[in-house]
Amino acid sequence: MLNKLRTGLVALILVLTAAQLKAQDPEFSQFYANPMYTNPAFAGSECGRIALAYRMQYYGLPGGFVTFNGSYDQRVREIGGGFGIMFTNDKAGEGVLTANHVNAAYAYELETGSGVNLRFGVQAGFFQKSLQWDKLHWGDQIIAQLGFVNPTNETRIDKAITSANFAAGVLVYSSKFYAGVAAHNITEPTQSFFGASGDGTTLPRRYTVHGGLIIPLDNKREPDATFSPNILIMSQGKFSQVNVGFYLNKGPLVAGLWFRQTVPNSDALIALIGFRQGDFKFGYSADFTVSNLRSAGKTAHELTATYQFCQQRTHTRKYRPLKCPGF
């Protein structure tokens, strides 16, 4: 009974959020392990790449978030850059609210001749949000001592929302630094289950600014150890956050630590451990909450896997691979 009540309350909040409030896109702590999700200008920044990510937000709490992201992108010299496709599945409220996103991206690469490269990316696709109405519980269903018995008088929702969506981004990089800016949900598509319009019924634009440095820790031509401080700033609607931290690379091992600050509250400390073996990369990160939610004792977990292929065979004298962290 108590679990059903919790689930019902969480689901009710989710429905009201989708109908009236400014919803937000799912996010990942390993933002460079999901390169196309962070910035469409990453499409084709490697010869070929398959990237997978799985995130459990507030694991153990009723109505937590579970997000999967998968992408494939490929550099193609004949089109002056690269292309990619991406699928994202996001579930909230134990699957009560589900969103599926399908996108395709193209990025044009410009050589400046000074050791600095530019990439310009565009992305187009669509998303669909659906609601499992039969999993919802409402206050007018409750009979004391019996639980959720009565039928509800709430308007039933059976129709999913489907809408087109667009994004664009820019990257600039060299062997020593990388930086980019991206805008998602450019047209702010409608996402109201009730067909409403006006403030709070659209998916707000998401703006992302990110960058970092690559500092060698040895004198090798291809450094075996590097230190990479970096920052990511993101804003969407009334929500904004700053991630500040670093990657430390030594041989096949990668470690990272970040602090995520939301406005106006501190949010989480993020720790990462990663492993590279040949063309494969694997990463695990955990978000340790430092806000008031820490009393619940819950942590967000994220797993990523990347396979890069034919990279070494296709590097040309003109092509400069993007030396951006892979986690």
Protein Blocks (a to p, Z undefined) as FASTA:
>chain_A
ZZmmmmmmmmmmmmmmmmmmccdddddfblmlmmmlmomklgopafbdcddddddehihi
ahiacddddddddddfknopacddddddddehhhlaccddddddddddddehnopacddd
dddddddddddfklpccfklpcghklpfbccfbdcdfbdcdddddddddddddfkbccdd
ddehklopafbfnlpacehiaccddddddddddddfbfbfbacbdcddddddddehjbcc
ddddddddehjbccddddddddfbdfbdcddddddehjbccdddddddfbfklmnopacd
dddddddehklmmocfklccddddfZZ
